């Protein structure tokens, strides 16, 4: 195996390991967000898009080159088989065909997993942000609820005091104070309803992101099964050609 295909194979193995780590259910998206927030990753982020496109172009070039080699040696293999060439030449062509097919699978899988890895990292980052926003919103709603409860208790105490003061000369002022307190309570209730609506919206968005992740996993499993099926068909065709 030449240096370039050795590098592609190592890159493929690294992609498989990273994807397996990302699929571990014990590690939550927020933990991955902390890992992605390490300062060294922040420096790499500036060059991430350029590196991603560069690797995509290189893998596409290698994939097309592997396709060309497979077609080339497949035609030579058929011509050698029909002309009844020497066994050594036939074995040499068959070895070249096997290597070109191997390179085709390596480059194809590397390209596919590179796209899946990019999509999975973006979804994990998005999910971690949504979970963090939801946790902050829940804390804010809890604080608002406590403040509203406190105001309600104070309002009840003030109303009780106002009822006990039967000889108070400023009845109008007491009514105005009671109306003001009621207005404050209504404002707090309205704010609490807004926070509750925002929490429901955030929960729905997080559910949608989880659904997207599940759809991506199902699509990845489907593509993997389809590739295995195509690989089996290709192996059967190769065996038939060899026979």
C-alpha positions in Angstrom: 0.0 0.0 0.0 1.4 3.4 -1.0 1.9 6.3 1.4 -1.3 8.1 0.2 -3.5 5.1 0.7 -1.9 4.3 4.0 -2.8 7.9 5.1 -6.4 7.5 3.9 -6.8 4.2 5.7 -5.4 5.7 9.0 -7.8 8.6 8.5 -10.7 6.2 8.0 -9.8 4.3 11.3 -9.6 7.7 13.1 -13.0 8.6 11.8 -14.5 5.3 13.0 -13.0 5.7 16.5 -14.2 9.3 16.8 -17.8 8.4 15.7 -17.8 5.5 18.2 -16.8 7.9 21.0 -19.5 10.4 20.0 -22.1 7.6 20.0 -21.4 6.7 23.7 -24.6 7.4 25.6 -22.8 8.0 28.9 -21.2 11.2 27.6 -23.8 13.9 27.4 -23.8 16.7 24.7 -22.9 19.2 27.4 -19.8 17.4 28.2 -18.8 17.3 24.6 -19.5 21.0 24.5 -17.0 21.5 27.3 -14.5 19.4 25.3 -15.1 21.5 22.2 -14.6 24.6 24.3 -11.0 23.8 25.1 -8.8 26.8 24.0 -6.9 24.7 21.5 -10.1 23.9 19.6 -11.0 27.6 19.6 -7.7 28.3 17.7 -8.4 25.4 15.3 -11.9 26.6 14.6 -10.6 29.5 12.5 -9.2 27.0 10.0 -11.9 24.4 10.4 -13.9 25.2 7.3 -10.9 25.5 5.1 -9.5 22.2 6.4 -12.9 20.5 5.9 -13.2 21.6 2.3 -9.6 20.7 1.6 -10.1 17.2 2.9 -13.3 16.8 1.0 -11.5 17.8 -2.3 -8.7 15.4 -1.6 -11.0 12.5 -0.8 -13.1 13.1 -3.9 -9.9 13.2 -6.1 -8.7 9.9 -4.5 -12.2 8.3 -4.9 -12.4 9.3 -8.6 -8.8 8.0 -9.1 -9.8 4.7 -7.5 -12.9 4.4 -9.7 -10.7 5.0 -12.7 -8.2 2.3 -11.6 -11.1 -0.2 -11.0 -12.5 0.4 -14.5 -9.1 0.2 -16.0 -8.1 -3.1 -14.4 -11.6 -4.6 -14.8 -11.3 -4.1 -18.6 -7.8 -5.5 -18.6 -8.9 -8.4 -16.5 -11.7 -9.4 -18.9 -9.4 -9.0 -21.9 -6.7 -11.2 -20.3 -9.3 -13.8 -19.4 -10.7 -14.0 -23.0 -7.2 -14.1 -24.6 -6.0 -16.9 -22.3 -2.9 -15.1 -21.2 -0.2 -16.6 -19.0 -1.2 -17.4 -15.4 1.4 -15.0 -14.0 0.1 -12.0 -16.0 -3.5 -13.0 -15.1 -2.6 -13.1 -11.4 -0.8 -9.8 -11.6 -3.8 -8.1 -13.2 -6.1 -9.7 -10.6 -3.9 -8.4 -7.8 -4.0 -4.9 -9.3 -7.8 -5.1 -9.6 -8.1 -6.2 -5.9 -5.9 -3.3 -4.8 -7.9 -0.7 -6.8 -11.2 -2.1 -5.4 -9.7 -1.8 -1.9 -8.7 1.8 -2.5 -12.1 2.5 -3.8 -13.8 1.2 -0.6 -11.3 3.0 1.6 -11.7 6.4 -0.1 -15.5 6.0 -0.4 -16.0 5.2 3.3 -13.6 8.0 4.4 -15.5 10.5 2.3 -18.9 9.3 3.7 -17.8 9.2 7.3 -16.2 12.6 7.1 -19.5 14.1 6.1 -21.3 12.1 8.8 -18.7 13.3 11.4 -19.2 16.9 10.5 -23.0 16.7 10.7 -22.9 14.8 14.0 -20.6 17.3 15.7 -22.8 20.2 14.5 -25.9 18.4 15.9 -24.2 17.7 19.2 -23.1 21.3 19.6 -26.6 22.5 18.8 -28.2 20.1 21.2 -25.8 21.2 24.0 -26.6 24.8 23.4 -30.3 24.1 23.6 -30.0 22.1 26.8 -27.9 24.9 28.4 -30.5 27.5 27.3 -33.3 25.4 28.7 -31.5 24.9 32.1 -30.9 28.7 32.3 -34.5 29.4 31.5 -35.7 26.9 34.1 -33.6 28.6 36.7 -34.9 32.0 35.7 -38.5 30.8 35.9 -37.9 29.3 39.3 -36.5 32.6 40.5 -39.5 34.5 39.1 -41.9 32.1 40.8 -40.2 32.6 44.1 -40.4 36.4 43.7 -44.0 36.2 42.7 -44.8 34.0 45.7 -43.0 36.5 48.0 -45.0 39.4 46.5 -48.2 37.5 47.0 -47.4 36.8 50.6 -46.6 40.4 51.2 -49.8 41.4 49.5 -51.9 39.1 51.7 -50.2 40.6 54.8 -50.8 44.1 53.7 -54.4 43.3 53.0 -54.8 41.8 56.4 -53.3 44.9 58.0 -55.6 47.1 56.0 -58.6 45.2 57.2 -57.5 45.4 60.8 -57.1 49.2 60.6 -60.8 50.2 60.8 -60.1 53.7 62.2 -57.8 54.6 59.4 -58.5 58.2 58.0 -56.9 57.7 54.6 -59.2 55.0 53.2 -58.6 56.3 49.6 -54.8 56.0 50.0 -55.2 52.4 51.3 -57.4 51.5 48.3 -54.8 53.0 45.9 -52.0 51.0 47.6 -54.1 47.8 47.4 -54.8 48.5 43.7 -51.1 49.1 43.1 -50.2 45.9 44.8 -52.7 44.0 42.8 -51.3 45.5 39.6 -47.8 44.3 40.6 -49.1 40.9 41.3 -50.8 40.8 37.9 -47.6 41.9 36.2 -45.7 39.2 38.0 -48.2 36.6 36.9 -48.0 37.8 33.3 -44.2 37.6 33.4 -44.4 34.1 34.8 -46.7 33.1 31.9 -44.2 34.5 29.4 -41.4 32.5 31.0 -43.5 29.4 31.0 -44.3 29.8 27.3 -40.6 30.4 26.5 -39.7 27.2 28.4 -42.3 25.2 26.4 -40.8 26.6 23.2 -37.3 25.7 24.2 -38.5 22.1 25.1 -40.1 21.7 21.7 -36.9 22.9 19.9 -34.8 20.4 21.9 -37.3 17.6 21.1 -36.9 18.5 17.4 -33.1 18.5 17.6 -33.3 15.0 19.3 -35.5 13.8 16.5 -33.0 15.1 13.9 -30.3 13.2 15.7 -32.4 10.0 15.7 -33.1 10.5 12.0 -29.4 10.9 11.3 -28.6 7.7 13.1 -31.3 5.8 11.3 -30.0 7.2 8.0 -26.5 6.2 8.9 -27.6 2.7 9.7 -29.6 2.5 6.5 -26.6 3.7 4.4 -24.3 1.2 6.2 -26.7 -1.7 5.5 -27.0 -0.5 1.9 -23.2 -0.3 1.5 -22.8 -3.9 2.9 -25.4 -5.1 0.5 -23.6 -3.4 -2.4 -20.3 -4.8 -1.2 -21.8 -8.3 -1.1 -23.1 -7.8 -4.7 -19.7 -6.6 -5.8 -18.0 -9.6 -4.2 -20.4 -12.0 -5.9 -19.8 -10.3 -9.3 -16.1 -10.4 -8.7 -16.3 -14.2 -7.8 -18.3 -14.8 -10.9 -15.8 -12.9 -13.1 -13.0 -14.9 -11.5 -14.7 -18.2 -12.2 
